């Protein structure tokens, strides 16, 4: 399955979920939010670890890029209008 197909499939699930969510009571929605919050808290250590790995990979990629040597990134310059360090 391509990335585009995956995104389209997820969009279909999201649309179906939005219909069900619109029909849910406040109590049901609050219960779902509490369950999601509990799941995020339970997975927080793994999420933080994975984020750290992603950050380290990004730093390594930046250091090996032509812009890593200068500290100037064309993307950051485009976003912020000036170099950021």
C-alpha positions as CSV (number, residue, x, y, z in Angstrom):
1,X,0.0,0.0,0.0
2,X,1.4,3.4,-1.0
3,X,1.5,6.4,1.4
4,X,-1.3,8.0,-0.5
5,X,-3.5,4.9,-0.2
6,X,-2.8,4.8,3.5
7,X,-3.7,8.4,3.9
8,X,-6.9,7.9,1.9
9,X,-7.8,4.9,4.0
10,X,-7.2,6.8,7.3
11,X,-9.3,9.7,6.0
12,X,-12.2,7.3,5.3
13,X,-11.9,5.9,8.9
14,X,-11.8,9.5,10.2
15,X,-14.9,10.5,8.3
16,X,-16.8,7.5,9.6
17,X,-15.6,8.2,13.1
18,X,-16.7,11.8,12.9
19,X,-20.3,10.7,12.1
20,X,-20.3,8.4,15.2
21,X,-18.7,11.1,17.3
22,X,-21.4,13.7,16.3
23,X,-24.0,11.3,17.5
24,X,-22.3,10.5,20.8
25,X,-23.5,12.1,24.1
26,X,-21.3,14.5,26.1
27,X,-20.7,11.7,28.6
28,X,-19.5,9.3,25.8
29,X,-17.2,11.9,24.3
30,X,-15.7,12.8,27.7
31,X,-15.2,9.1,28.4
32,X,-13.4,8.7,25.1
33,X,-11.2,11.7,25.8
34,X,-10.3,10.3,29.3
35,X,-9.5,6.9,27.8
36,X,-7.2,8.6,25.2
37,X,-5.5,10.7,27.9
38,X,-4.9,7.6,30.0
39,X,-3.4,5.7,27.0
40,X,-1.1,8.6,26.2
41,X,0.0,8.8,29.9
42,X,0.6,5.1,29.9
43,X,2.7,5.3,26.7
44,X,4.5,8.5,27.7
45,X,7.9,6.9,28.4
46,X,7.9,5.2,25.0
47,X,6.7,8.3,23.2
48,X,9.4,10.4,24.8
49,X,12.1,7.8,24.0
50,X,10.9,7.6,20.3
51,X,10.9,11.4,20.1
52,X,14.5,11.5,21.5
53,X,15.5,9.1,18.8
54,X,13.8,11.2,16.1
55,X,15.5,14.3,17.4
56,X,18.9,12.6,17.4
57,X,18.4,11.4,13.9
58,X,17.4,14.9,12.8
59,X,20.5,16.3,14.4
60,X,22.7,13.8,12.7
61,X,21.1,14.4,9.4
62,X,21.5,18.2,9.8
63,X,25.1,17.8,10.8
64,X,25.9,15.9,7.7
65,X,24.0,18.3,5.4
66,X,25.7,21.3,3.7
67,X,23.6,23.6,6.0
68,X,24.7,21.8,9.2
69,X,28.2,23.3,8.7
70,X,26.9,26.9,8.4
71,X,23.9,26.7,10.8
72,X,21.8,28.2,8.0
73,X,18.8,26.2,6.7
74,X,16.9,27.3,3.6
75,X,13.7,25.9,5.1
76,X,14.1,27.8,8.4
77,X,15.0,30.9,6.5
78,X,11.8,30.5,4.4
79,X,9.6,29.8,7.5
80,X,11.1,32.4,9.8
81,X,12.4,34.9,7.3
82,X,15.9,34.7,8.8
83,X,18.4,32.1,9.8
84,X,17.7,30.4,13.1
85,X,20.2,28.5,15.2
